[in-house]
Structure formats: structure tokens, C-alpha cells
Amino acid sequence: MNRFERNFGFKGEAKLRYLDGEVQVVTPGEFVRCAVTGTAIPLDELRYWSVALQEPYVDAAASLKRVRETSEKT
């Protein structure tokens, strides 16, 4: 997320595009939901996501769980 895409008073869930090293705001909001746990993640605390799956994760453990789930399918 760059300085022009920061959240200024928008409420609710944001929609993001997950890129390498940054995210792009598609629909402004306060948070996104972890794809594994469903936990709300404030945008300023978002540190983990998958570019390939276009999903956010609350922490490294959730990210690893998703990697393991998706690698079993191949």
C-alpha cells in the first residue's frame, strides 16, 4: 500500500489486490479477513499474504497452513 492509498475514515472490509511487497486498494475499508481463520486484520497490521492465491493471512502460522493445504492438492 502506498501513501496515496491509505485508509482515511472508510469503514468495513477492504478489498485489496496482493502484489509482491505491497498491496493495492481496490475498495477502501478498515480491515481484511484472514483466508484461513476469518480473523479481521486491520490494514496497518497486514504483513502476510499470497500473491498467487490473492489471500491475506493473520500470521505466519496461517500462511504456512494455507501453503500446506494447497501443496497437498498438487
N, CA, C and O atoms as a Maestro MAE file, in Angstrom:
{
 s_m_m2io_version
 :::
 2.0.0
}

f_m_ct {
 s_m_title
 :::
 protein
 m_atom[296] {
  # First column is atom index #
  i_m_mmod_type
  r_m_x_coord
  r_m_y_coord
  r_m_z_coord
  i_m_residue_number
  s_m_chain_name
  s_m_pdb_residue_name
  s_m_pdb_atom_name
  i_m_atomic_number
  :::
  1 25 0.863 -1.167 0.000 1 A "MET " " N  " 7
  2 3 0.000 0.000 0.000 1 A "MET " " CA " 6
  3 2 0.905 1.224 0.000 1 A "MET " " C  " 6
  4 15 1.843 1.300 0.794 1 A "MET " " O  " 8
  5 25 0.641 2.157 -0.860 2 A "ASN " " N  " 7
  6 3 1.456 3.366 -0.851 2 A "ASN " " CA " 6
  7 2 0.743 4.480 -0.105 2 A "ASN " " C  " 6
  8 15 -0.403 4.320 0.313 2 A "ASN " " O  " 8
  9 25 1.416 5.599 0.060 3 A "ARG " " N  " 7
  10 3 0.878 6.676 0.887 3 A "ARG " " CA " 6
  11 2 -0.407 7.282 0.339 3 A "ARG " " C  " 6
  12 15 -1.167 7.887 1.095 3 A "ARG " " O  " 8
  13 25 -0.668 7.137 -0.946 4 A "PHE " " N  " 7
  14 3 -1.891 7.678 -1.527 4 A "PHE " " CA " 6
  15 2 -3.081 6.755 -1.355 4 A "PHE " " C  " 6
  16 15 -4.223 7.164 -1.562 4 A "PHE " " O  " 8
  17 25 -2.822 5.511 -0.976 5 A "GLU " " N  " 7
  18 3 -3.903 4.537 -0.846 5 A "GLU " " CA " 6
  19 2 -4.263 4.265 0.610 5 A "GLU " " C  " 6
  20 15 -5.010 3.328 0.892 5 A "GLU " " O  " 8
  21 25 -3.759 5.048 1.516 6 A "ARG " " N  " 7
  22 3 -4.043 4.836 2.936 6 A "ARG " " CA " 6
  23 2 -5.536 5.012 3.217 6 A "ARG " " C  " 6
  24 15 -6.246 5.719 2.502 6 A "ARG " " O  " 8
  25 25 -5.975 4.360 4.258 7 A "ASN " " N  " 7
  26 3 -7.370 4.360 4.665 7 A "ASN " " CA " 6
  27 2 -7.686 5.636 5.449 7 A "ASN " " C  " 6
  28 15 -7.143 5.830 6.537 7 A "ASN " " O  " 8
  29 25 -8.545 6.503 4.927 8 A "PHE " " N  " 7
  30 3 -8.922 7.735 5.604 8 A "PHE " " CA " 6
  31 2 -10.404 7.709 5.959 8 A "PHE " " C  " 6
  32 15 -11.231 8.261 5.233 8 A "PHE " " O  " 8
  33 25 -10.741 7.060 7.086 9 A "GLY " " N  " 7
  34 3 -12.100 7.083 7.580 9 A "GLY " " CA " 6
  35 2 -13.073 6.136 6.911 9 A "GLY " " C  " 6
  36 15 -14.275 6.238 7.156 9 A "GLY " " O  " 8
  37 25 -12.606 5.215 6.075 10 A "PHE " " N  " 7
  38 3 -13.508 4.254 5.463 10 A "PHE " " CA " 6
  39 2 -13.794 3.131 6.446 10 A "PHE " " C  " 6
  40 15 -12.881 2.633 7.104 10 A "PHE " " O  " 8
  41 25 -15.030 2.738 6.548 11 A "LYS " " N  " 7
  42 3 -15.443 1.685 7.479 11 A "LYS " " CA " 6
  43 2 -15.684 0.383 6.724 11 A "LYS " " C  " 6
  44 15 -15.944 0.387 5.520 11 A "LYS " " O  " 8
  45 25 -15.595 -0.731 7.448 12 A "GLY " " N  " 7
  46 3 -15.910 -2.019 6.870 12 A "GLY " " CA " 6
  47 2 -14.707 -2.725 6.272 12 A "GLY " " C  " 6
  48 15 -13.560 -2.323 6.468 12 A "GLY " " O  " 8
  49 25 -15.001 -3.787 5.537 13 A "GLU " " N  " 7
  50 3 -13.964 -4.641 4.963 13 A "GLU " " CA " 6
  51 2 -13.444 -4.072 3.649 13 A "GLU " " C  " 6
  52 15 -14.216 -3.679 2.774 13 A "GLU " " O  " 8
  53 25 -12.133 -4.038 3.530 14 A "ALA " " N  " 7
  54 3 -11.484 -3.553 2.312 14 A "ALA " " CA " 6
  55 2 -11.312 -4.704 1.327 14 A "ALA " " C  " 6
  56 15 -11.281 -5.870 1.720 14 A "ALA " " O  " 8
  57 25 -11.204 -4.376 0.078 15 A "LYS " " N  " 7
  58 3 -10.845 -5.338 -0.966 15 A "LYS " " CA " 6
  59 2 -9.496 -4.897 -1.513 15 A "LYS " " C  " 6
  60 15 -9.324 -3.744 -1.909 15 A "LYS " " O  " 8
  61 25 -8.540 -5.823 -1.534 16 A "LEU " " N  " 7
  62 3 -7.185 -5.495 -1.944 16 A "LEU " " CA " 6
  63 2 -6.717 -6.385 -3.072 16 A "LEU " " C  " 6
  64 15 -7.236 -7.484 -3.269 16 A "LEU " " O  " 8
  65 25 -5.735 -5.906 -3.810 17 A "ARG " " N  " 7
  66 3 -5.007 -6.710 -4.789 17 A "ARG " " CA " 6
  67 2 -3.629 -6.907 -4.173 17 A "ARG " " C  " 6
  68 15 -2.944 -5.937 -3.847 17 A "ARG " " O  " 8
  69 25 -3.225 -8.165 -4.014 18 A "TYR " " N  " 7
  70 3 -1.980 -8.501 -3.334 18 A "TYR " " CA " 6
  71 2 -0.857 -8.623 -4.357 18 A "TYR " " C  " 6
  72 15 -0.900 -9.471 -5.249 18 A "TYR " " O  " 8
  73 25 0.143 -7.767 -4.214 19 A "LEU " " N  " 7
  74 3 1.268 -7.707 -5.129 19 A "LEU " " CA " 6
  75 2 2.540 -8.116 -4.389 19 A "LEU " " C  " 6
  76 15 2.514 -8.332 -3.178 19 A "LEU " " O  " 8
  77 25 3.636 -8.219 -5.107 20 A "ASP " " N  " 7
  78 3 4.919 -8.532 -4.485 20 A "ASP " " CA " 6
  79 2 5.376 -7.347 -3.638 20 A "ASP " " C  " 6
  80 15 5.737 -6.299 -4.174 20 A "ASP " " O  " 8
  81 25 5.361 -7.514 -2.326 21 A "GLY " " N  " 7
  82 3 5.866 -6.486 -1.428 21 A "GLY " " CA " 6
  83 2 4.921 -5.348 -1.111 21 A "GLY " " C  " 6
  84 15 5.271 -4.478 -0.313 21 A "GLY " " O  " 8
  85 25 3.747 -5.316 -1.697 22 A "GLU " " N  " 7
  86 3 2.772 -4.274 -1.401 22 A "GLU " " CA " 6
  87 2 1.375 -4.733 -1.794 22 A "GLU " " C  " 6
  88 15 1.196 -5.748 -2.467 22 A "GLU " " O  " 8
  89 25 0.398 -3.959 -1.355 23 A "VAL " " N  " 7
  90 3 -0.983 -4.247 -1.723 23 A "VAL " " CA " 6
  91 2 -1.569 -3.007 -2.391 23 A "VAL " " C  " 6
  92 15 -1.114 -1.888 -2.153 23 A "VAL " " O  " 8
  93 25 -2.570 -3.216 -3.218 24 A "GLN " " N  " 7
  94 3 -3.264 -2.132 -3.900 24 A "GLN " " CA " 6
  95 2 -4.716 -2.165 -3.448 24 A "GLN " " C  " 6
  96 15 -5.368 -3.207 -3.510 24 A "GLN " " O  " 8
  97 25 -5.217 -1.031 -2.996 25 A "VAL " " N  " 7
  98 3 -6.588 -0.939 -2.516 25 A "VAL " " CA " 6
  99 2 -7.533 -0.898 -3.709 25 A "VAL " " C  " 6
  100 15 -7.432 -0.021 -4.567 25 A "VAL " " O  " 8
  101 25 -8.452 -1.858 -3.749 26 A "VAL " " N  " 7
  102 3 -9.494 -1.902 -4.779 26 A "VAL " " CA " 6
  103 2 -10.745 -1.226 -4.238 26 A "VAL " " C  " 6
  104 15 -11.346 -0.385 -4.908 26 A "VAL " " O  " 8
  105 25 -11.138 -1.602 -3.010 27 A "THR " " N  " 7
  106 3 -12.259 -0.990 -2.306 27 A "THR " " CA " 6
  107 2 -11.774 -0.601 -0.914 27 A "THR " " C  " 6
  108 15 -11.352 -1.477 -0.158 27 A "THR " " O  " 8
  109 25 -11.819 0.678 -0.546 28 A "PRO " " N  " 7
  110 3 -11.321 1.114 0.762 28 A "PRO " " CA " 6
  111 2 -12.095 0.491 1.913 28 A "PRO " " C  " 6
  112 15 -13.277 0.170 1.784 28 A "PRO " " O  " 8
  113 25 -11.419 0.327 3.031 29 A "GLY " " N  " 7
  114 3 -12.014 -0.192 4.246 29 A "GLY " " CA " 6
  115 2 -11.007 -0.177 5.369 29 A "GLY " " C  " 6
  116 15 -9.877 0.280 5.196 29 A "GLY " " O  " 8
  117 25 -11.420 -0.680 6.530 30 A "GLU " " N  " 7
  118 3 -10.562 -0.690 7.718 30 A "GLU " " CA " 6
  119 2 -9.744 -1.966 7.853 30 A "GLU " " C  " 6
  120 15 -8.666 -1.954 8.449 30 A "GLU " " O  " 8
  121 25 -10.253 -3.072 7.301 31 A "PHE " " N  " 7
  122 3 -9.635 -4.368 7.552 31 A "PHE " " CA " 6
  123 2 -9.880 -5.323 6.396 31 A "PHE " " C  " 6
  124 15 -10.684 -5.058 5.502 31 A "PHE " " O  " 8
  125 25 -9.158 -6.455 6.438 32 A "VAL " " N  " 7
  126 3 -9.420 -7.598 5.562 32 A "VAL " " CA " 6
  127 2 -9.557 -8.811 6.474 32 A "VAL " " C  " 6
  128 15 -9.152 -8.762 7.636 32 A "VAL " " O  " 8
  129 25 -10.117 -9.884 5.965 33 A "ARG " " N  " 7
  130 3 -10.282 -11.106 6.762 33 A "ARG " " CA " 6
  131 2 -9.266 -12.151 6.351 33 A "ARG " " C  " 6
  132 15 -9.031 -12.376 5.164 33 A "ARG " " O  " 8
  133 25 -8.666 -12.787 7.347 34 A "CYS " " N  " 7
  134 3 -7.717 -13.867 7.100 34 A "CYS " " CA " 6
  135 2 -8.426 -14.994 6.358 34 A "CYS " " C  " 6
  136 15 -9.507 -15.424 6.759 34 A "CYS " " O  " 8
  137 25 -7.815 -15.469 5.278 35 A "ALA " " N  " 7
  138 3 -8.407 -16.524 4.458 35 A "ALA " " CA " 6
  139 2 -8.454 -17.868 5.173 35 A "ALA " " C  " 6
  140 15 -9.215 -18.749 4.773 35 A "ALA " " O  " 8
  141 25 -7.660 -18.037 6.217 36 A "VAL " " N  " 7
  142 3 -7.613 -19.309 6.945 36 A "VAL " " CA " 6
  143 2 -8.466 -19.266 8.203 36 A "VAL " " C  " 6
  144 15 -9.244 -20.188 8.451 36 A "VAL " " O  " 8
  145 25 -8.334 -18.204 9.005 37 A "THR " " N  " 7
  146 3 -9.003 -18.150 10.300 37 A "THR " " CA " 6
  147 2 -10.263 -17.297 10.322 37 A "THR " " C  " 6
  148 15 -11.101 -17.457 11.210 37 A "THR " " O  " 8
  149 25 -10.408 -16.395 9.358 38 A "GLY " " N  " 7
  150 3 -11.550 -15.481 9.350 38 A "GLY " " CA " 6
  151 2 -11.363 -14.284 10.268 38 A "GLY " " C  " 6
  152 15 -12.276 -13.470 10.407 38 A "GLY " " O  " 8
  153 25 -10.215 -14.161 10.890 39 A "THR " " N  " 7
  154 3 -9.917 -13.056 11.789 39 A "THR " " CA " 6
  155 2 -9.807 -11.748 11.003 39 A "THR " " C  " 6
  156 15 -9.218 -11.713 9.923 39 A "THR " " O  " 8
  157 25 -10.375 -10.680 11.553 40 A "ALA " " N  " 7
  158 3 -10.247 -9.360 10.934 40 A "ALA " " CA " 6
  159 2 -8.823 -8.851 11.165 40 A "ALA " " C  " 6
  160 15 -8.313 -8.884 12.285 40 A "ALA " " O  " 8
  161 25 -8.192 -8.380 10.087 41 A "ILE " " N  " 7
  162 3 -6.826 -7.863 10.147 41 A "ILE " " CA " 6
  163 2 -6.867 -6.388 9.771 41 A "ILE " " C  " 6
  164 15 -7.164 -6.060 8.622 41 A "ILE " " O  " 8
  165 25 -6.575 -5.481 10.719 42 A "PRO " " N  " 7
  166 3 -6.502 -4.065 10.354 42 A "PRO " " CA " 6
  167 2 -5.452 -3.870 9.260 42 A "PRO " " C  " 6
  168 15 -4.402 -4.513 9.291 42 A "PRO " " O  " 8
  169 25 -5.721 -2.999 8.304 43 A "LEU " " N  " 7
  170 3 -4.816 -2.836 7.168 43 A "LEU " " CA " 6
  171 2 -3.399 -2.468 7.587 43 A "LEU " " C  " 6
  172 15 -2.436 -2.891 6.948 43 A "LEU " " O  " 8
  173 25 -3.262 -1.687 8.651 44 A "ASP " " N  " 7
  174 3 -1.914 -1.305 9.072 44 A "ASP " " CA " 6
  175 2 -1.161 -2.442 9.760 44 A "ASP " " C  " 6
  176 15 0.032 -2.310 10.032 44 A "ASP " " O  " 8
  177 25 -1.837 -3.555 10.045 45 A "GLU " " N  " 7
  178 3 -1.194 -4.714 10.651 45 A "GLU " " CA " 6
  179 2 -1.024 -5.880 9.668 45 A "GLU " " C  " 6
  180 15 -0.514 -6.936 10.042 45 A "GLU " " O  " 8
  181 25 -1.444 -5.694 8.433 46 A "LEU " " N  " 7
  182 3 -1.345 -6.751 7.424 46 A "LEU " " CA " 6
  183 2 0.109 -6.963 7.013 46 A "LEU " " C  " 6
  184 15 0.741 -6.054 6.473 46 A "LEU " " O  " 8
  185 25 0.643 -8.158 7.267 47 A "ARG " " N  " 7
  186 3 2.036 -8.474 6.955 47 A "ARG " " CA " 6
  187 2 2.185 -9.716 6.076 47 A "ARG " " C  " 6
  188 15 3.232 -9.908 5.457 47 A "ARG " " O  " 8
  189 25 1.165 -10.552 6.013 48 A "TYR " " N  " 7
  190 3 1.268 -11.826 5.303 48 A "TYR " " CA " 6
  191 2 0.148 -11.957 4.280 48 A "TYR " " C  " 6
  192 15 -1.022 -11.730 4.588 48 A "TYR " " O  " 8
  193 25 0.528 -12.330 3.046 49 A "TRP " " N  " 7
  194 3 -0.463 -12.585 2.004 49 A "TRP " " CA " 6
  195 2 0.157 -13.435 0.916 49 A "TRP " " C  " 6
  196 15 1.375 -13.602 0.851 49 A "TRP " " O  " 8
  197 25 -0.704 -13.972 0.060 50 A "SER " " N  " 7
  198 3 -0.257 -14.765 -1.076 50 A "SER " " CA " 6
  199 2 -0.609 -14.031 -2.359 50 A "SER " " C  " 6
  200 15 -1.774 -13.722 -2.612 50 A "SER " " O  " 8
  201 25 0.411 -13.755 -3.168 51 A "VAL " " N  " 7
  202 3 0.180 -13.132 -4.473 51 A "VAL " " CA " 6
  203 2 -0.532 -14.126 -5.387 51 A "VAL " " C  " 6
  204 15 -1.459 -13.762 -6.111 51 A "VAL " " O  " 8
  205 25 -0.088 -15.391 -5.348 52 A "ALA " " N  " 7
  206 3 -0.662 -16.421 -6.231 52 A "ALA " " CA " 6
  207 2 -2.130 -16.679 -5.919 52 A "ALA " " C  " 6
  208 15 -2.939 -16.820 -6.836 52 A "ALA " " O  " 8
  209 25 -2.487 -16.743 -4.633 53 A "LEU " " N  " 7
  210 3 -3.867 -17.044 -4.238 53 A "LEU " " CA " 6
  211 2 -4.702 -15.790 -3.994 53 A "LEU " " C  " 6
  212 15 -5.923 -15.873 -3.864 53 A "LEU " " O  " 8
  213 25 -4.042 -14.619 -3.930 54 A "GLN " " N  " 7
  214 3 -4.715 -13.355 -3.646 54 A "GLN " " CA " 6
  215 2 -5.508 -13.442 -2.347 54 A "GLN " " C  " 6
  216 15 -6.702 -13.146 -2.307 54 A "GLN " " O  " 8
  217 25 -4.802 -13.865 -1.263 55 A "GLU " " N  " 7
  218 3 -5.409 -14.026 0.055 55 A "GLU " " CA " 6
  219 2 -4.529 -13.405 1.133 55 A "GLU " " C  " 6
  220 15 -3.303 -13.479 1.051 55 A "GLU " " O  " 8
  221 25 -5.154 -12.784 2.157 56 A "PRO " " N  " 7
  222 3 -4.410 -12.292 3.311 56 A "PRO " " CA " 6
  223 2 -4.396 -13.322 4.443 56 A "PRO " " C  " 6
  224 15 -5.275 -14.180 4.525 56 A "PRO " " O  " 8
  225 25 -3.391 -13.226 5.308 57 A "TYR " " N  " 7
  226 3 -3.262 -14.125 6.462 57 A "TYR " " CA " 6
  227 2 -2.941 -13.317 7.708 57 A "TYR " " C  " 6
  228 15 -2.217 -12.323 7.646 57 A "TYR " " O  " 8
  229 25 -3.479 -13.744 8.825 58 A "VAL " " N  " 7
  230 3 -3.299 -13.035 10.086 58 A "VAL " " CA " 6
  231 2 -1.874 -13.167 10.625 58 A "VAL " " C  " 6
  232 15 -1.373 -12.246 11.270 58 A "VAL " " O  " 8
  233 25 -1.218 -14.296 10.370 59 A "ASP " " N  " 7
  234 3 0.145 -14.501 10.865 59 A "ASP " " CA " 6
  235 2 0.854 -15.551 10.018 59 A "ASP " " C  " 6
  236 15 0.279 -16.118 9.089 59 A "ASP " " O  " 8
  237 25 2.114 -15.796 10.359 60 A "ALA " " N  " 7
  238 3 2.918 -16.746 9.596 60 A "ALA " " CA " 6
  239 2 2.363 -18.163 9.693 60 A "ALA " " C  " 6
  240 15 2.445 -18.926 8.731 60 A "ALA " " O  " 8
  241 25 1.801 -18.520 10.837 61 A "ALA " " N  " 7
  242 3 1.241 -19.870 11.014 61 A "ALA " " CA " 6
  243 2 0.066 -20.098 10.059 61 A "ALA " " C  " 6
  244 15 -0.057 -21.172 9.471 61 A "ALA " " O  " 8
  245 25 -0.783 -19.103 9.908 62 A "ALA " " N  " 7
  246 3 -1.920 -19.226 8.986 62 A "ALA " " CA " 6
  247 2 -1.425 -19.317 7.547 62 A "ALA " " C  " 6
  248 15 -1.967 -20.082 6.749 62 A "ALA " " O  " 8
  249 25 -0.406 -18.547 7.218 63 A "SER " " N  " 7
  250 3 0.170 -18.598 5.880 63 A "SER " " CA " 6
  251 2 0.752 -19.979 5.587 63 A "SER " " C  " 6
  252 15 0.534 -20.533 4.510 63 A "SER " " O  " 8
  253 25 1.485 -20.528 6.539 64 A "LEU " " N  " 7
  254 3 2.078 -21.862 6.375 64 A "LEU " " CA " 6
  255 2 0.991 -22.927 6.238 64 A "LEU " " C  " 6
  256 15 1.118 -23.853 5.436 64 A "LEU " " O  " 8
  257 25 -0.075 -22.790 7.022 65 A "LYS " " N  " 7
  258 3 -1.180 -23.752 6.923 65 A "LYS " " CA " 6
  259 2 -1.764 -23.761 5.514 65 A "LYS " " C  " 6
  260 15 -2.018 -24.828 4.955 65 A "LYS " " O  " 8
  261 25 -1.981 -22.572 4.933 66 A "ARG " " N  " 7
  262 3 -2.530 -22.484 3.582 66 A "ARG " " CA " 6
  263 2 -1.553 -23.069 2.549 66 A "ARG " " C  " 6
  264 15 -1.977 -23.757 1.620 66 A "ARG " " O  " 8
  265 25 -0.267 -22.802 2.707 67 A "VAL " " N  " 7
  266 3 0.735 -23.372 1.790 67 A "VAL " " CA " 6
  267 2 0.667 -24.892 1.827 67 A "VAL " " C  " 6
  268 15 0.700 -25.544 0.784 67 A "VAL " " O  " 8
  269 25 0.573 -25.449 3.014 68 A "ARG " " N  " 7
  270 3 0.488 -26.915 3.146 68 A "ARG " " CA " 6
  271 2 -0.794 -27.452 2.524 68 A "ARG " " C  " 6
  272 15 -0.773 -28.491 1.865 68 A "ARG " " O  " 8
  273 25 -1.909 -26.755 2.726 69 A "GLU " " N  " 7
  274 3 -3.184 -27.196 2.149 69 A "GLU " " CA " 6
  275 2 -3.145 -27.180 0.624 69 A "GLU " " C  " 6
  276 15 -3.620 -28.115 -0.021 69 A "GLU " " O  " 8
  277 25 -2.591 -26.144 0.059 70 A "THR " " N  " 7
  278 3 -2.588 -26.017 -1.399 70 A "THR " " CA " 6
  279 2 -1.537 -26.919 -2.042 70 A "THR " " C  " 6
  280 15 -1.710 -27.344 -3.184 70 A "THR " " O  " 8
  281 25 -0.455 -27.217 -1.330 71 A "SER " " N  " 7
  282 3 0.576 -28.100 -1.910 71 A "SER " " CA " 6
  283 2 0.123 -29.555 -1.898 71 A "SER " " C  " 6
  284 15 0.608 -30.349 -2.704 71 A "SER " " O  " 8
  285 25 -0.789 -29.924 -1.010 72 A "GLU " " N  " 7
  286 3 -1.327 -31.297 -0.970 72 A "GLU " " CA " 6
  287 2 -2.216 -31.577 -2.176 72 A "GLU " " C  " 6
  288 15 -2.353 -32.731 -2.581 72 A "GLU " " O  " 8
  289 25 -2.816 -30.552 -2.752 73 A "LYS " " N  " 7
  290 3 -3.732 -30.726 -3.876 73 A "LYS " " CA " 6
  291 2 -3.001 -30.973 -5.186 73 A "LYS " " C  " 6
  292 15 -3.599 -31.451 -6.150 73 A "LYS " " O  " 8
  293 25 -1.723 -30.652 -5.228 74 A "THR " " N  " 7
  294 3 -0.967 -30.819 -6.491 74 A "THR " " CA " 6
  295 2 -0.237 -32.129 -6.541 74 A "THR " " C  " 6
  296 15 0.440 -32.421 -7.527 74 A "THR " " O  " 8
  :::
 }
 m_bond[295] {
  # First column is bond index #
  i_m_from
  i_m_to
  i_m_order
  :::
  1 1 2 1
  2 2 3 1
  3 3 4 2
  4 3 5 1
  5 5 6 1
  6 6 7 1
  7 7 8 2
  8 7 9 1
  9 9 10 1
  10 10 11 1
  11 11 12 2
  12 11 13 1
  13 13 14 1
  14 14 15 1
  15 15 16 2
  16 15 17 1
  17 17 18 1
  18 18 19 1
  19 19 20 2
  20 19 21 1
  21 21 22 1
  22 22 23 1
  23 23 24 2
  24 23 25 1
  25 25 26 1
  26 26 27 1
  27 27 28 2
  28 27 29 1
  29 29 30 1
  30 30 31 1
  31 31 32 2
  32 31 33 1
  33 33 34 1
  34 34 35 1
  35 35 36 2
  36 35 37 1
  37 37 38 1
  38 38 39 1
  39 39 40 2
  40 39 41 1
  41 41 42 1
  42 42 43 1
  43 43 44 2
  44 43 45 1
  45 45 46 1
  46 46 47 1
  47 47 48 2
  48 47 49 1
  49 49 50 1
  50 50 51 1
  51 51 52 2
  52 51 53 1
  53 53 54 1
  54 54 55 1
  55 55 56 2
  56 55 57 1
  57 57 58 1
  58 58 59 1
  59 59 60 2
  60 59 61 1
  61 61 62 1
  62 62 63 1
  63 63 64 2
  64 63 65 1
  65 65 66 1
  66 66 67 1
  67 67 68 2
  68 67 69 1
  69 69 70 1
  70 70 71 1
  71 71 72 2
  72 71 73 1
  73 73 74 1
  74 74 75 1
  75 75 76 2
  76 75 77 1
  77 77 78 1
  78 78 79 1
  79 79 80 2
  80 79 81 1
  81 81 82 1
  82 82 83 1
  83 83 84 2
  84 83 85 1
  85 85 86 1
  86 86 87 1
  87 87 88 2
  88 87 89 1
  89 89 90 1
  90 90 91 1
  91 91 92 2
  92 91 93 1
  93 93 94 1
  94 94 95 1
  95 95 96 2
  96 95 97 1
  97 97 98 1
  98 98 99 1
  99 99 100 2
  100 99 101 1
  101 101 102 1
  102 102 103 1
  103 103 104 2
  104 103 105 1
  105 105 106 1
  106 106 107 1
  107 107 108 2
  108 107 109 1
  109 109 110 1
  110 110 111 1
  111 111 112 2
  112 111 113 1
  113 113 114 1
  114 114 115 1
  115 115 116 2
  116 115 117 1
  117 117 118 1
  118 118 119 1
  119 119 120 2
  120 119 121 1
  121 121 122 1
  122 122 123 1
  123 123 124 2
  124 123 125 1
  125 125 126 1
  126 126 127 1
  127 127 128 2
  128 127 129 1
  129 129 130 1
  130 130 131 1
  131 131 132 2
  132 131 133 1
  133 133 134 1
  134 134 135 1
  135 135 136 2
  136 135 137 1
  137 137 138 1
  138 138 139 1
  139 139 140 2
  140 139 141 1
  141 141 142 1
  142 142 143 1
  143 143 144 2
  144 143 145 1
  145 145 146 1
  146 146 147 1
  147 147 148 2
  148 147 149 1
  149 149 150 1
  150 150 151 1
  151 151 152 2
  152 151 153 1
  153 153 154 1
  154 154 155 1
  155 155 156 2
  156 155 157 1
  157 157 158 1
  158 158 159 1
  159 159 160 2
  160 159 161 1
  161 161 162 1
  162 162 163 1
  163 163 164 2
  164 163 165 1
  165 165 166 1
  166 166 167 1
  167 167 168 2
  168 167 169 1
  169 169 170 1
  170 170 171 1
  171 171 172 2
  172 171 173 1
  173 173 174 1
  174 174 175 1
  175 175 176 2
  176 175 177 1
  177 177 178 1
  178 178 179 1
  179 179 180 2
  180 179 181 1
  181 181 182 1
  182 182 183 1
  183 183 184 2
  184 183 185 1
  185 185 186 1
  186 186 187 1
  187 187 188 2
  188 187 189 1
  189 189 190 1
  190 190 191 1
  191 191 192 2
  192 191 193 1
  193 193 194 1
  194 194 195 1
  195 195 196 2
  196 195 197 1
  197 197 198 1
  198 198 199 1
  199 199 200 2
  200 199 201 1
  201 201 202 1
  202 202 203 1
  203 203 204 2
  204 203 205 1
  205 205 206 1
  206 206 207 1
  207 207 208 2
  208 207 209 1
  209 209 210 1
  210 210 211 1
  211 211 212 2
  212 211 213 1
  213 213 214 1
  214 214 215 1
  215 215 216 2
  216 215 217 1
  217 217 218 1
  218 218 219 1
  219 219 220 2
  220 219 221 1
  221 221 222 1
  222 222 223 1
  223 223 224 2
  224 223 225 1
  225 225 226 1
  226 226 227 1
  227 227 228 2
  228 227 229 1
  229 229 230 1
  230 230 231 1
  231 231 232 2
  232 231 233 1
  233 233 234 1
  234 234 235 1
  235 235 236 2
  236 235 237 1
  237 237 238 1
  238 238 239 1
  239 239 240 2
  240 239 241 1
  241 241 242 1
  242 242 243 1
  243 243 244 2
  244 243 245 1
  245 245 246 1
  246 246 247 1
  247 247 248 2
  248 247 249 1
  249 249 250 1
  250 250 251 1
  251 251 252 2
  252 251 253 1
  253 253 254 1
  254 254 255 1
  255 255 256 2
  256 255 257 1
  257 257 258 1
  258 258 259 1
  259 259 260 2
  260 259 261 1
  261 261 262 1
  262 262 263 1
  263 263 264 2
  264 263 265 1
  265 265 266 1
  266 266 267 1
  267 267 268 2
  268 267 269 1
  269 269 270 1
  270 270 271 1
  271 271 272 2
  272 271 273 1
  273 273 274 1
  274 274 275 1
  275 275 276 2
  276 275 277 1
  277 277 278 1
  278 278 279 1
  279 279 280 2
  280 279 281 1
  281 281 282 1
  282 282 283 1
  283 283 284 2
  284 283 285 1
  285 285 286 1
  286 286 287 1
  287 287 288 2
  288 287 289 1
  289 289 290 1
  290 290 291 1
  291 291 292 2
  292 291 293 1
  293 293 294 1
  294 294 295 1
  295 295 296 2
  :::
 }
}
